[in-house]
């Protein structure tokens, strides 16, 4: 099958396909005829209105600009992603991605490749306090001017704008910014996927209504309440607000399967040892106990590290004290690192370790309890300390979230099963990079293989900020450096975690390498001929192989970590083979000026495989040869 052109992704493909099944008469020339759709459903409308004299309006959240926000959600992306080699870590092996660009544009670019693939999303969007930032969303301009406007070219592009509280559209601007992003986020979630959204009192009520509309009220799972600081805030006028919230929604609550806790309170287990990845953290309990449960068989001396004999209760004579464990169990405990000796004032005390995830016989605990929605252990102060520890005492962000908060959510919503595809985590307001740090930390602690995609607009650092003084140009520069340093620290803390992925690759939004036709409305024949001549080559001037291959694989639904290999079986042309474990097909691409007859003759495609080349590279005879080769597309 010979196809001219690369199919574009439409955001509402699934909905349109379902509507076609319900009301096929509403389609004309493969497009929706809205008049026909109305009449197809008019019997229901007439019946409802005939028996109901009440106001026909429906309950829901409305705001000025909502129609435009819906339009923004449906528009296709203006550009694509461009690889930035050399800025990441372990780029040849890693499956983690860091993307610089406006998150709505990035989400649109990723839609086809990642639809239904993301297990968990965590975002910490602007709280709309009147001092933070709101994203502009007008993609009708050229990619070049859009890049300047979003600070992807220079600091004068006005990528972001403040949203003052005295503005008449204060809440509307914020809702219009978030609406299309959440719509796109829902598309990439798995059926059993979830989204966590941090928010405070400024927009919590509006966010709840917005999520009810986008994800469905029935898919609301919980609202977590987080105590955000250790001490009361003294800069408030009336009441010190010391918490924020995290909303949890499911893509499909019928498919949801959250994990449960294996210990009541993680803070009750303050210590960790070399067994942490399997046993979890531990606390110490004294091995001896008093007279109410005395047993002569449990009253015996235990040899301390210096050879001293230690008796229960601290004295040799029988005094009603005994050990909790038998002689045989104590020997086992010493051999398996369950026994701890501590010396105080020339006196030895004997303790046993009580772990989170295994019992006192080293058997995994299967008894579980639900997680709680009150979060009292994840303070902003600890997040600031984490960044200071990585950046030699510097804190570049005002309100970062602690790594432990995100790892807590990872343990609730993701799994560590070795026989399944690793869970993919997405954060499209990545800021300081806490989510990426947390994914690497959680994997080191529990042996998981989770992967992350982080997205952040390259907002310039204020010239007077600590980040700018330290030499960082944008928030992305700080975030990438945070990931590099965090990965090194985690590697040092967990030297036995050999398969741990602490790398990432970097991409940026950029202009499409595929030339787009521009409609001509003039009457000058020479101008029209020049326009046709300029479109003879489907690729833009100065195109590069790597970016073109990346754009094509995304358009064809392949993920960013896909394998790209040059094929030696076509000596007359350079043919690239693109494969992925998540795709049951192969993509072959040739970008040469001419497809030699031997390549066309040797080409062999499976039922679902696709071959892509430039239309100008084919002769008419080659097109005839390729007709029977399978799915062939030209650009």
Secondary structure, 3 states (H helix, E strand, C coil): CEEECCCCCCCCHHHHHHHHHHCHHHEECCEECHHHHHHHCHHHHHHHHHCCCCCCCCCCCCCCCHHHHHHHHHCCCCCEEEECCCCCECCCCCCCEEEECCHHHHHHHHHHHHCCCEEEEEECCCCCCCCCEEECCCCCCCHHHHHHHCCCCCCCCCCEEECCCCCCCHHHHHHHHHHHHHHHHHHHEEEEEEEEEEECCCCHHHHHHHHHHHHCHHHEEEEEEEECCCCCCCCCCCCCCCEEEEEEEECCHHHCCCCCECCCCHHHCCECCCCHHHHCCEEEEECEECHHHCCHHHCCCEECCCCCEECHHHCCCCCCCEECCCHHHHHHHHHCCCEEEEEECCEEEEEEEEECCECCCCCECCCCECCCCEECCCCHHHHHHHHHHHCCCCCCCCCCCCHHHHHHHHHHHCCCCCCCCCCEEEECCCCCCHHHHHHHHHHHHHCCCCEEEEEECCCECCCCCHHHHCCCCEHHHHHHHHHHHHHHHHHHHCCCCCCCCCCEEEEEEECCCECCCCCCCCCCHHHHHHHHHHCCCCECCCCCHHHHHHHHHHHCCCCCCCEEEEECCCCCCCEEEEECCCCCCCEEEECCCCCCHHHHHHCCCCCCCEEEECHHHCCHHHHHHHCCCCEEEEC
